[in-house]
């Protein structure tokens, strides 16, 4: 690692004397018949991870996102709540990303879960091309994006970090079809465009385009937008050296367009989420075992220190420092949702390490030592994440594998679209809505359903399933929520009035029909609109 600041600065200036645009920038940075290393390895990575993501069973949040597509497929302009038979006005799940998925489902007739699966490959293209563009703003070395990709998916920790928006290989494979991945891909594109505008300027239209892109990130995945905007500000402060009235006006235009895009979105108000406390409790666990989950990424800390010595306004240094402050605020304030940006907080460390190790040889001793540490860290990371891409059938050492939840197509085939199911099963309540049915009580908070009402519905489920519930109490709950089905665990006893219809082949869960008023439910916002499961 060289510490000669003036030489490094001159080299960087020579690297950026020519602005790279278009497909040339995406696939290698120069016009050549020879494919760039990133085109080769990025394509292989896309094929491998897309296939691996397709084989991951429906689990975790997948059912929620598939349910969103089902509701939009049923009514693109006025979708119902994703998982209960109520209107969906104000639900943050109805982002531009989801609306496009819903329109695609309407056009093709595919089921929601099929559309979500298919969009994983698209998300990965956005992510990979965005990563390439972002790294190319830091160096023109051809191998830097390849190293950045490897470090981004492997330099995490020795304990699994499984969460939407986390870019470790295992988590990425499981959450590839989700809006968070698409939002992070757009974030990389926004950083790249910001760096270009800060360095070389551009027309007001280009700044407005950046604003529209940032507004889109905010709508698609609001919490990722916190890290996205932090990165944008870091590149503006770190790269914009010549400030005058026109430059200030252009950046103000970008900010105004971003806010305008968010304001005019008709499905929900993203700014109403600022004071929402309902999801903070769910995210408290993000702050547990942080050392074990993220310590391998700390190999990049010496490089950030070196970059700061070279340039006190280095964008990666500013980005990392600001995101650490945001995470600390989330911890001390109890707003634990801000911990969701932990996945992107590692990116400055990973990218800085990649840029440093892409420098040409000969290397000083310090850089050789850093390369050895990175190689060991990457190997350890693969031992943690390798099960994402190595099937169990050919696994030589017993990698941890992605979660394998039971599938609920067997139940969905018997439940008419939009009919209401009463269950307290953890996995069933998260998976079944993705096939079309509704629940009495949703598993996740949603701005379109007040939290007290969600709690009341959960209490009703518990009362119905209680051993001491009376037929009259159960009938009242069935009538109030238009319940048609019960999905019970093997140790739960079906009520006397229920008729058992089927058993789950994997879990032994019991699907039972309950009598109800046939006149109720016809005006349900989801009934008669949601498409068949298609599974």
Secondary structure, 3 states (H helix, E strand, C coil): CCCCHHHHHHHHHHHCCCCCCHHHHHHCCCCCCCCCHHHHHHHHHHHHHHHHHHHCCCCCCHHHHHHHHHHHHHCCCCCECCCCCCECCCCCCCCHHHHHHHHHHHHHCCCHHHHHHHHHHHHHHHHHHHHHHHHHCCCCCCCHHHHHHHHHHHCCCCCCCCCCCCCCHHHHHHHCCCHHHHHHHHHHHHHHHHHHHHHHCCCHHHHHHHHHHHHHHHHHCHHHHHHHHHHHHHHHHHHCCCCCHHHHHHHHHHHHHHHHHHHHCCCCCHHHHCCCCCCCCHHHHHHCCHHHHHHHHHHHHHHHHHHHHHCCCCHHHHHHHHHHHHHHHHHHHCCHHHHHHHHHHCHHHHHHHHHHHCCCCCCCHHHHHHHHHHHHHHHHHHHHHHHHCCCHHHCCCCCCCCCCCCCCHHHHCCCCCCCEEECCCHHHHHHHHHHCCEECCCCCCECCECHHHHHHHHHHHHHHHCCCCCHHHHHHHHHHHCEEEEEECCCCCCCCCCEEEEECCCCCCEEEECCCCCCCCCCCCCCCCCCCCCC
